[in-house]
Amino acid sequence: MADEPITDENGSPGPPGGDSVEAAEAAGVAAAVAFDRAGLVPAIAQQHDTGEVLMMAWMNREALAETLRTGRVCYWSRSRGRLWRKGETSGQVQRLVELRVDCDGDTLLLLVDQIGVACHTGRRNCFFRAVRGGGGALVEIAAPEITPEALYGEPRDGEAGGG
C-alpha cells in the first residue's frame, strides 16, 4: 500500500511527483498535530504577503493531508459534516504558501494566497466586527466587497463556513 500513488477523491492522480514520499511527509506533519477528541484542529488562515488574518476554520487529518498534497486549502466543515475545499462553490480559493504548527501542536497557521474574499459574507476577512468605545459596543469595521448572492447565487442566511 505504501507504494500506491496518491489520488484525489475521484481516483485521479495527485500533482506531479505525488507518491508515497509525499504521503509519508503528510503523515509526519499530522503526527506533530494534537487533534482534539473530535479529530479536529483549529486552522487560522493568514494572507502570506500582508499578514492579514483572514479566517479560522477546522481541519481533520484528511483535510490536512489533502491541503499538503494539492496546495489548495481544504477544511473540515462541521455544519456540513464533510470536507470543504475553500472556494468550491464561491471561487474564492486559498492556495497554501506555508503551513506552521504552533508550539503545542494544537493550532495551525496557514499562510495563504487568498483569491478574492475569504468570508462568506463577502468581506475580505471574517474579522469585520470590533469592540470599540468604553461601553464595549460591537461595530462593523469592514463592508462587504461582494454580495453573498453574487458569490453563491442565492442568499446564505448567515451560514458560516461558506465556499
C-alpha positions as CSV (number, residue, x, y, z in Angstrom):
1,M,0.0,0.0,0.0
2,A,2.8,2.4,0.8
3,D,3.8,2.4,-2.9
4,E,0.4,3.2,-4.3
5,P,0.2,6.6,-5.9
6,I,-1.7,9.4,-4.1
7,T,-5.1,10.1,-5.7
8,D,-7.9,12.6,-5.1
9,E,-11.4,11.7,-4.0
10,N,-12.2,10.8,-7.7
11,G,-9.2,8.5,-8.1
12,S,-7.3,11.0,-10.2
13,P,-3.5,11.1,-9.7
14,G,-2.2,13.8,-7.4
15,P,0.1,16.6,-8.6
16,P,3.3,15.6,-10.4
17,G,5.7,13.9,-8.0
18,G,2.8,12.8,-5.8
19,D,4.0,9.5,-4.3
20,S,4.5,7.6,-1.1
21,V,7.2,10.1,0.0
22,E,4.7,12.9,-0.1
23,A,2.2,10.7,1.9
24,A,4.9,10.0,4.4
25,E,5.7,13.7,4.8
26,A,2.0,14.5,5.3
27,A,1.8,11.7,7.9
28,G,4.8,13.2,9.7
29,V,3.1,16.6,9.8
30,A,-0.1,15.1,11.1
31,A,1.9,13.3,13.8
32,A,3.0,16.7,15.1
33,V,-0.6,17.9,15.4
34,A,-2.6,17.5,18.5
35,F,-6.1,16.9,17.1
36,D,-8.9,17.2,19.7
37,R,-11.3,14.4,20.7
38,A,-13.4,15.1,17.6
39,G,-10.3,14.7,15.4
40,L,-10.1,18.4,14.6
41,V,-7.6,21.2,15.0
42,P,-8.2,24.9,14.6
43,A,-6.5,26.4,11.4
44,I,-6.0,30.1,11.1
45,A,-5.6,31.4,7.5
46,Q,-3.4,34.5,7.1
47,Q,-2.5,36.3,3.9
48,H,1.1,35.4,3.3
49,D,2.4,38.8,2.0
50,T,0.4,41.2,4.2
51,G,-0.1,39.4,7.4
52,E,-3.8,40.0,7.3
53,V,-5.7,37.4,9.4
54,L,-8.4,36.1,7.1
55,M,-10.4,33.4,8.9
56,M,-10.4,30.5,11.3
57,A,-11.8,27.1,10.4
58,W,-11.2,23.4,11.3
59,M,-9.1,20.7,9.8
60,N,-9.1,17.0,10.3
61,R,-6.3,14.6,9.2
62,E,-7.9,14.1,5.7
63,A,-8.2,17.9,5.1
64,L,-4.6,18.4,6.3
65,A,-3.3,15.7,4.0
66,E,-5.2,17.0,1.0
67,T,-4.0,20.5,1.6
68,L,-0.4,19.4,1.8
69,R,-0.8,17.2,-1.3
70,T,-2.6,19.7,-3.6
71,G,-1.6,23.1,-2.3
72,R,-5.2,24.1,-2.3
73,V,-6.6,24.7,1.2
74,C,-9.2,22.2,2.4
75,Y,-11.0,22.3,5.7
76,W,-13.5,20.2,7.6
77,S,-17.0,21.7,7.7
78,R,-18.6,20.9,11.0
79,S,-22.0,22.1,9.7
80,R,-21.9,20.0,6.5
81,G,-20.0,17.1,8.1
82,R,-17.6,16.8,5.2
83,L,-14.5,18.2,3.6
84,W,-14.8,21.7,2.5
85,R,-12.4,22.8,-0.3
86,K,-12.2,26.5,0.1
87,G,-13.8,28.2,-2.9
88,E,-15.5,25.1,-4.2
89,T,-18.8,27.0,-4.6
90,S,-17.7,30.6,-4.5
91,G,-14.4,30.5,-6.5
92,Q,-12.7,32.3,-3.6
93,V,-9.8,29.9,-3.4
94,Q,-6.9,29.7,-0.9
95,R,-3.5,28.5,-2.1
96,L,-1.2,27.3,0.6
97,V,2.2,29.1,0.7
98,E,3.4,27.7,4.1
99,L,1.9,25.7,6.9
100,R,3.0,26.3,10.5
101,V,2.3,24.3,13.6
102,D,2.2,26.1,17.0
103,C,4.4,25.2,20.0
104,D,1.8,22.8,21.4
105,G,0.7,21.4,18.1
106,D,-2.9,22.3,18.8
107,T,-3.3,25.1,16.3
108,L,-2.3,25.5,12.7
109,L,-1.3,28.7,10.9
110,L,-1.9,28.6,7.1
111,L,0.0,31.3,5.2
112,V,-2.1,31.5,2.1
113,D,-2.6,33.4,-1.2
114,Q,-6.3,34.3,-0.9
115,I,-8.0,34.7,-4.3
116,G,-11.0,37.0,-3.8
117,V,-12.7,37.4,-0.4
118,A,-12.3,35.0,2.5
119,C,-15.6,35.5,4.3
120,H,-18.9,34.0,3.2
121,T,-20.4,37.4,4.0
122,G,-18.5,38.9,1.0
123,R,-15.8,40.6,3.2
124,R,-12.1,40.3,2.7
125,N,-11.8,38.6,6.1
126,C,-14.1,37.2,8.7
127,F,-13.0,39.6,11.4
128,F,-15.1,42.6,10.4
129,R,-16.6,43.4,13.8
130,A,-14.7,45.1,16.6
131,V,-15.4,46.1,20.2
132,R,-15.0,49.9,20.3
133,G,-15.6,52.5,22.9
134,G,-15.9,52.4,26.7
135,G,-19.2,50.7,26.6
136,G,-17.9,47.7,24.7
137,A,-20.1,48.3,21.6
138,L,-19.6,45.9,18.7
139,V,-19.2,47.8,15.5
140,E,-18.8,46.8,11.9
141,I,-15.4,47.9,10.6
142,A,-15.5,46.5,7.1
143,A,-18.2,46.5,4.5
144,P,-18.8,43.6,2.1
145,E,-16.8,43.8,-1.2
146,I,-19.3,41.5,-2.9
147,T,-22.8,40.2,-2.0
148,P,-23.2,36.6,-0.9
149,E,-25.8,36.3,-3.7
150,A,-23.0,37.1,-6.2
151,L,-20.7,34.6,-4.6
152,Y,-23.2,31.7,-4.3
153,G,-26.2,32.6,-6.5
154,E,-28.6,32.6,-3.6
155,P,-28.9,34.1,-0.1
156,R,-26.9,32.3,2.6
157,D,-28.8,33.5,5.8
158,G,-25.6,33.8,7.8
159,E,-24.4,30.3,7.1
160,A,-20.8,30.1,8.4
161,G,-18.0,28.4,6.5
162,G,-19.1,29.4,3.0
163,G,-17.4,28.3,-0.2
